[in-house]
Amino acid sequence: MIGVILGLVTGFVPGLNSNNLSLVLIAYGFISSNYYLAVTAIAIEISFSFFEFLSPMLFRIGNDVTSLAINDSDFTEESFKRGINIVVTGGLLGILISLPLLFFADNIYPAVYSALKPFVGWILLFLCVYMVLIERNLKRKISATAIFCLSGLVGLLTKNSGLIASDYLLVPIFIGLYGFSSILRKKYKSVETIQDIPWKEKIRISFIAFVSSMFASLVPSMKRGQASTLALQLGKIFKREEVLFILPLISLAFVTLSLFVLNSTGSIRSTLAYDINEIMGDVYISQTILFAGTVAVSACLSICILILIAKPIGKLFSRINEKYIKIFGFCVCMLLIINFTGFYGILLAFTTTAIGLLSSRLGVRSTHMMGVLLLPSIVSMIL
């Protein structure tokens, strides 16, 4: 319950994330038992993966995953509730299709990991080129390439610069790319209408999401943000309801699978896996079963809370002037940037804001700005 509540707080406040909160719990020893600390860290991460969609839907501020759900249209009270229901469905499905792999992880992961490892960089490079080629015309292809390279250059220059602590590096980057750039636009183009997703399309999207999550859980330097970007592009998933469905599915499946990879290969594929490794050391099958149970319970609690708060939150924010919501989001994010990253974080946020505004001006899809994560990964794997 403590972990789920902390996950709710971090998901609702723009710019906060579960990774930093888990680091605080570990560093200051607020929970003495290693087992309780591990359970709390898992509960924070699982609940955060549900609640993190509140911030982009309400304040237009997202992280490496939820930023992909931000576009130029606004939510009504009804569309907000529908959006929450879609997030719940996608997240629950992500857990349900990943938990059964616990019983096959020892046989699957070591063999697949060894086979994929030499080719990962080239696979990512091919997929990034494909992302550009599927744009409609030559002008859009050139614009997409420019945005991808610009954001990728930011990632390369800042990754090992030492100017900003690596734990907080993505805070100013994504606040600028997707948050401030969205806030500074004059007006949203339209009011969002969230439609139901046909079951046939849900099956297609779910398959793409699961394959992307499994690929990311096996590949060094791949994170859920890269997996989400590739899934959206390869599956040509652009409708907002489909994006809201696939992103929590990928996020929850990736987090769950990363725990199984830690058990079967000893490899760390997520910040949660890193935290668990720091807390527990070597992870055995009995502990993995405990973690799988924690994932299931945390998900159930998070879903209940999210469904209960969806209606009152949607009603409250539908009555608040959009201008005040933007001002609040901007102020909170500035405070986070100043507190965690200082002057260099402000400079980086303004730089990425310019890229975000340019991307919007050129009509380029927001997924191309994920070059900030993809290009450094490709360079480190190939060179």
Residue pairs with C-beta under 8 A, 6 or more apart in sequence:
1 43
1 301
2 40
2 43
3 39
3 40
3 41
3 42
3 43
3 44
3 46
3 47
3 298
4 43
4 44
4 46
4 47
4 298
4 301
4 302
4 305
5 47
6 18
6 21
6 40
6 43
6 44
6 47
7 18
7 43
7 44
7 45
7 46
7 47
7 48
7 49
7 50
7 51
7 298
7 302
8 47
8 51
8 302
8 305
9 16
10 16
10 17
10 18
10 21
10 44
10 48
10 51
10 52
11 47
11 48
11 50
11 51
11 52
11 53
11 54
11 55
12 51
12 54
12 55
13 55
13 332
14 55
14 59
14 61
14 175
14 179
14 329
14 332
14 333
14 336
15 55
15 61
15 171
15 175
15 179
15 332
15 333
15 336
15 337
16 336
17 48
17 52
17 63
17 171
18 44
18 45
18 48
18 49
18 52
18 272
19 167
19 271
19 275
20 167
20 168
20 340
21 44
22 41
22 44
22 45
22 271
22 272
22 275
23 167
23 275
24 30
25 31
25 37
25 40
25 41
26 37
26 41
26 275
26 278
26 279
31 37
31 40
34 279
34 280
35 290
37 279
38 275
38 276
38 279
38 280
38 287
38 291
39 290
39 291
39 294
41 272
41 275
41 276
41 279
42 259
42 272
42 276
42 291
42 294
42 295
42 298
43 294
43 297
43 298
45 255
45 271
45 272
46 95
46 252
46 255
46 294
46 295
46 298
46 299
46 302
47 298
47 301
47 302
49 91
49 248
49 251
49 252
49 255
50 87
50 88
50 91
50 248
50 252
50 299
50 302
50 303
50 306
51 302
51 306
52 62
52 63
52 65
52 66
52 251
53 66
53 69
53 83
53 84
53 87
53 244
53 247
53 248
54 313
55 61
55 62
55 66
56 62
56 66
56 67
56 69
56 70
56 178
57 69
57 75
57 80
57 83
57 84
58 75
58 313
58 317
58 325
59 179
59 325
59 326
59 328
59 329
59 332
60 70
60 178
60 179
60 182
60 183
60 326
60 329
61 175
61 178
61 179
61 182
61 183
61 329
61 332
61 333
62 68
62 69
62 70
62 174
62 178
62 179
63 170
63 174
63 225
64 170
64 174
64 223
64 224
64 225
64 228
64 370
64 373
65 224
65 225
65 228
65 247
65 250
65 251
66 247
67 174
67 177
67 178
67 179
67 366
68 228
68 229
68 232
68 243
68 247
68 366
68 367
68 370
69 240
69 243
69 244
69 247
70 178
70 182
70 366
71 192
71 240
71 366
72 182
72 185
72 188
72 189
72 190
72 360
73 188
73 189
73 190
73 191
73 192
73 240
74 188
74 190
74 191
74 192
74 322
75 83
75 191
75 192
75 314
76 191
76 192
76 318
77 314
77 315
77 318
78 314
79 191
79 192
79 193
79 194
80 310
80 313
80 314
80 317
80 318
81 310
81 311
81 314
82 194
82 241
83 194
83 240
83 241
83 244
84 306
84 307
84 310
84 314
85 307
85 310
86 194
86 197
86 241
86 244
86 245
87 244
87 245
87 247
87 248
87 306
88 248
88 303
88 306
88 307
89 245
90 209
90 244
90 245
90 246
90 247
90 248
90 249
91 248
91 249
91 251
91 252
91 299
91 302
91 303
92 252
92 299
92 303
93 206
93 249
94 209
94 210
94 213
94 248
94 249
94 250
94 251
94 252
94 253
94 256
95 252
95 253
95 256
95 295
95 296
95 299
97 206
97 210
97 253
98 210
98 213
98 252
98 253
98 256
98 257
98 260
99 256
99 292
99 295
99 296
101 108
101 257
101 260
102 260
102 288
102 289
102 292
105 260
105 261
105 263
105 264
105 288
106 263
106 264
108 264
109 218
109 260
109 261
109 264
109 265
110 264
110 265
112 218
113 218
113 261
113 265
113 267
116 123
116 215
116 218
116 219
117 219
117 220
120 219
120 220
120 222
120 381
121 377
121 378
121 380
121 381
121 382
122 382
124 222
124 226
124 374
124 377
124 378
124 381
125 378
125 382
127 230
127 233
127 234
128 148
128 371
128 374
128 375
128 378
130 233
130 234
131 144
131 148
131 229
131 230
131 233
131 367
131 368
132 141
132 144
132 145
132 148
132 368
133 141
134 233
134 236
135 141
135 143
135 144
140 363
140 364
143 362
143 363
143 364
144 364
144 365
144 368
146 362
147 355
147 358
147 359
147 362
147 364
147 368
147 369
147 371
148 368
148 369
148 371
148 374
148 375
149 371
149 375
150 355
150 358
150 371
151 177
151 352
151 355
151 368
151 369
151 370
151 371
151 372
151 375
152 371
152 372
152 374
152 375
152 376
153 375
154 173
154 348
154 351
154 352
154 355
154 372
155 173
155 371
155 372
155 373
155 375
155 376
156 375
156 376
156 379
158 164
158 169
158 173
158 348
159 169
159 376
163 344
164 172
164 341
164 342
164 344
164 345
164 348
165 340
165 341
168 340
168 341
168 345
169 341
171 336
171 337
171 340
171 341
171 345
172 337
172 341
172 345
172 346
172 348
172 349
172 352
173 348
173 349
173 352
173 372
174 352
175 333
175 336
175 337
175 349
175 352
176 348
176 349
176 350
176 351
176 352
176 353
176 354
176 355
176 356
177 352
177 353
177 355
177 356
177 366
177 369
177 372
178 356
178 366
178 369
179 329
179 333
180 330
180 333
180 349
180 353
180 356
181 352
181 353
181 355
181 356
181 357
181 359
181 360
182 356
183 326
183 329
183 330
184 353
184 357
185 357
185 360
188 322
192 240
194 240
194 241
194 244
195 239
195 241
196 241
197 205
197 241
197 242
197 245
201 242
202 245
204 235
205 235
205 237
205 242
205 245
205 246
205 249
206 246
206 249
208 231
208 234
208 235
208 237
208 246
209 231
209 246
209 249
209 250
209 253
210 249
210 253
212 227
212 228
212 230
212 231
212 234
212 250
213 224
213 227
213 249
213 250
213 253
213 254
213 257
214 253
214 257
215 222
215 227
216 222
216 223
216 224
216 226
216 227
216 250
216 254
216 269
217 254
217 257
217 258
217 260
217 261
217 269
217 270
218 261
218 269
219 269
220 267
220 269
220 381
221 377
221 380
221 381
222 269
222 377
223 254
223 270
223 373
224 250
224 251
224 254
224 255
224 270
225 370
225 373
226 370
226 373
226 374
226 377
227 250
227 254
228 246
228 247
228 250
228 251
229 367
229 370
229 373
229 374
231 237
231 246
231 250
232 238
232 243
232 246
232 367
233 367
235 246
237 243
237 246
238 365
252 299
254 270
255 270
255 272
255 295
256 292
256 295
257 269
258 268
258 269
258 270
258 272
258 273
259 272
259 273
259 276
259 283
259 288
259 291
259 292
259 295
260 288
261 267
261 269
261 273
262 268
262 269
262 273
262 276
262 277
262 283
263 283
263 284
263 285
263 287
263 288
266 282
268 274
268 277
276 283
276 291
277 283
280 287
283 291
317 325
333 349
334 346
337 345
337 346
337 349
338 345
338 346
341 348
352 372
355 369
356 369
359 366
359 368
359 369
